[in-house]
Amino acid sequence: MVTLLRQWHLPVRAMVYRDDERADALRSQGAEVVAGDLTRPDDVARVLDGAGRMLFLMSVSPSYLQATATVAMAARAPELWMPW
């Protein structure tokens, strides 16, 4: 998805759990990479700050439902989560 969006010259901010070689691969495509945890409202709000759209992609895991709810709440009402 990052490759396609960058081919269209669209800005991409990608949230990663670990800043590792996979994050480096996203950077090499021109994405802004931010490390964070999708289950932490402050992390999600920080990454969404200033974004007009978002795409939620996460592997199914034990925290999938919690992450889905956290992202939905932060996207819908960012003022509730942003501490700044």
Buried (B, 14 or more C-beta within 10 A) or exposed (E): EBEEBBEEEEEBBBBBEEEEEEBEBBBEBBBEBBBBBBBBBBBBBBBBBEEEEBEEEEEEEEEEEEBBEBBEBBBEEBEEBBEE
